[in-house]
Amino acid sequence: MRRCGKKELSPTIETLLMSGKDPLADRTNREVPVTMTRDKTRVITFRVPHNAAVQIYDYKEKKARVVFGPELVMLGPDEQFTQLSLSGGKPKKPNVIRSLCLLLGPDFCTDIVVVETSDHARLSLQLSYNWHFESDKVTKDDKVVESEAAKLFSVPDFVGDACKAIASRIRGAVAGVQFDDFHKNSARIIRSAVFGFDVNQKVRDRFHFVQNNLIITSIDIQSVEPVDQRTRDSLQKSVQLAIEITTNSQEAAARHEAQRLEQEAKGRLERQKISDEAEAERSRKELLELVANSAAVESTGQAKAEALSRAEAAKIEGEAAVQQATLKSQAMTIEAESELERLSRARAAEIKYVREQDELEINKVREMVGIDTQKFKDMVEAIGANTIQAIATSGPEMQVKLLKSLGLKSTLITDGSSPINLFNTAQGLIGGLQGHGPPAPPRAIPSAADSDDY
């Protein structure tokens, strides 16, 4: 800490600084013990707790500044703390609480107010007020508004001033009502007197002190006691009498209610008996009707049942015959279709067999013709064209020999320009075959048109 010249303070502020009390936790403790001695050459510091404010006045600059907690305050050479002297106790007495910081609340205080009704009944009211300072106007854009902050310390004893203002309003309101009315509606009378009414004639929820932005939010009526002993005795007697009257009236009302309930129960019982007898007669009548109906149903039901059973039996027999004929026709249809399918498959298999046999025979003949043709071609190629020409130009006997040497029994050589009677030739061939046994396989007869050499 920086040392300087001696800094003198007033004894009260000196005591408050050296007491070491927590302004928030020890606010109900009225004793201010001095636990240490201050070194007057050191800088004076004070820790401002949270939600509290301290006013420091500079006598040289003629200017005051307000510091809001939590903050550590250091006094300048010409600065002094502003001491707060607040009212305390019950009822409130001035200069009971001394402090350097102002708590911003919310908090409460209790006061005792003596009032007198219009019928001269003096009452002692113990009331508790919830209060807080409106701190929204103090700061704007995170900056302290000096004019609004100064309002917090504009009333030296805000507790006493608020309690006196509230007590005066309550006394004025209670003075215009009688004791019985106040005893029944004390909370409504006190709240309306303190908070007032809005434009909708509803009780407001706050009482605002414009001078220092103090807000009273609620009032709790802790006790109401008469001040005069005679009034207290009269009140006790009236209360006892009211209790007795209430008890007697409740007993009489209970007896009357019990009698009324008894008469109602008897009436309900008689009505129930009459209704039960009527219901029994109706039930008996319905029983007789049901017996008669059952006898009639029993007499006609047997004949009807027999007729229905015979008709049902005939119906079943007819349906069975129809179903049997249907099944027989279906069986015959199935049998005929099966036989038709079998025959169709047999005919198809036979046709396929014949076709395959014909194809095999055709292939056989085609191959035999091909073999004979190839044989003849090979023989012609072996003899040669010149030899065949010599045979053609030679005499008949020579041709016969040559043909025999070739193994040919007959041949027909033509140039294609002279017609040949093939019918006579065929008949001669057939006659020759009949005289020599089974026919030989047919052979191809070459002609001049089959070769380019003739």
Secondary structure, DSSP 8 states (H G I E B T S, - for coil): --B-S-----HHHHHHHHS---TTTTTT-----------TTB--EEEE-TTEEEEEEETTTTEEEEEESSEEEE--TTEEE--EEEEETTTTEEEEEEESEEE--SEEEEEEEEEE-TT--EEEEEEEEEEEE--TTTEETTEE-HHHHHHTTSSTTHHHHHHHHHHHHHHHHHTTS-HHHHHHSHHHHHHHHHH-B-TTS-B-S-EEETTTTEEEEEEEEEEEEESSHHHHHHHHHHHHHHHHHHHHHHHHHHHHHHHHHHHHHHHHHHHHHHHHHHHHHHHHHHHHHHHHHHHHHHHHHHHHHHHHHHHHHHHHHHHHHHHHHHHHHHHHHHHHHHHHHHHHHHHHHHHHHHHHHHHHHHHHHHHHHHHHHHHHHHHHHHH-HHHHHHHHHS-HHHHHHHHHHHT-S------SSS---HHHHHHHHHHHHHHTSS---------GGG-TT-
